């Protein structure tokens, strides 16, 4: 038994297919299948039940696969410890990020990161929170940029910044002429949400004080898988949505027919954190990565503990006068 064998059985367990597992491991299917049969004979048990249509894990096989994952993780830790001893800032840094953050944060930091640490290779994954956490547990990524609370004992949560929410609505909406938007004003509006699995959808519901999505009506099935699509729906007049502050730098802010205003509620923000395993050895690389983030954040977001409440009065009056000049006919 060796690490190669363990990689083979974990790959089959995750794909439930010998051909796909062989492709993942960069070997031929006969090679992978033969090696697993050899391992099963050596152990005297059956790890996988094979049929013409499927590959299923036996109960004892499931226990073996669990231990195999642990052993592969420990082998990965040994490799990373050796690499960290040589140069903790060199080599790949595998970062995952949620889709409502990655397109707006990464353009701010990629070039500064490359210039300061040319020996570091950033490998970026953009996926939903649950998927990123699963990949983090399986050592498939080194850290994840998330906007939800994580309460796992084997994880470290490093708060990075608080990102206020802005309310986006069509230019001809009654809110265009309002000086202030209160929570009561939100009660009679149609809130457009991202599809299930997006943390932004849950956060928007919390700001709106909604306990559950609408189950019926015209807006019940009108959901999007990306923030850009959601904003297109807003521009078309289907409703309103909440936009994280970093997304205010997007192209949609000009010429789209959408107006966006920062919500002046104490809880109208989300906290973005870097989450990583306690066992991760290259802490220096993560510290370097976060330092670049801190140095390139716009002033529309805040470091934890930084004062959020209150707008500059001159800016507020400027916004009010601008609305008066451009009020729809």
Number of C-alpha atoms within 10 A of each C-alpha: 11 7 11 12 16 19 20 21 27 20 21 25 21 12 15 18 17 22 17 15 24 20 13 14 16 10 13 13 17 12 10 25 18 11 17 21 15 14 19 15 11 10 11 9 13 17 23 22 11 14 8 5 6 11 16 16 20 14 12 12 19 16 12 17 22 12 14 19 17 14 15 18 16 14 13 13 17 13 12 17 16 12 16 18 10 10 15 20 22 16 17 14 19 17 23 28 23 22 20 24 20 19 15 17 18 14 10 17 18 14 13 15 21 13 10 11 16 14 15 20 15 16 13 16 16 18 18 18 21 14 14 24 22 12 17 21 17 14 21 15 21 22 26 26 23 29 26 15 11 13 9 9 8 10 18 18 20 13 16 20 21 23 23 24 28 22 21 22 28 22 20 16 15 10 18 21 15 12 12 13 16 11 13 9 10 16 12 8 13 14 23 25 28 21 17 14 13 20 20 24 19 20 21 23 17 14 18 17 12 14 9 9 16 13 9 8 8 10 16 12 14 15 16 18 14 14 20 15 13 24 26 16 20 23 21 14 16 19 21 24 24 29 24 24 22 23 21 17 12 11 10 16 15 10 8 15 16 22 21 19 18 19 19 19 16 11 12 21 25 21 18 21 21 20 24 24 19 12 12 17 20 20 15 13 20 19 12 16 20 17 13 18 20 14 11 12 16 14 9 14 20 19 17 14 8 10 8 18 8 9 10 7 9 9 10 13 12 10 13 16 13 11 15 12 8 11 12 12 4
